[in-house]
């Protein structure tokens, strides 16, 4: 398991410790969870389980039937 050293200003350190305490976990676990959340390459299972949860949500074909004209784009 890797170890990382980071340097924080006093205010950031205070907020980090406060956030970890509010979550009820050690600072190292809180930071590790943050890294996992921010570098995830797939949606969490709880999000994927929502697929199809909205029965009245229109099908893609219905959404694409009425397309408006695109707005003019700025040139590079």
C-alpha positions, 0 to 999 in steps of 0.5 A: 500500500502506498503512502503519500505526504501532502502539505496543506495550509492551516485552514485546509488542514482544519477543514480536512480534519473537520470533514473526516471527523464529521464522516467518522473516519480517520483523515487517511481513510477520508483522503483515500475515499476522496481519491477513489471517488474522484478517480473512479472509472465507472458509475457506482453500483447505486447509480447503475441500479437507477437505470429504468427507475423513471417509468415515465421518462421518454425513450431516446427516440422520442427525445430525438424526434424534435430537434431544434436548430443548433446555436451558432458556434464561436470560431477558434 
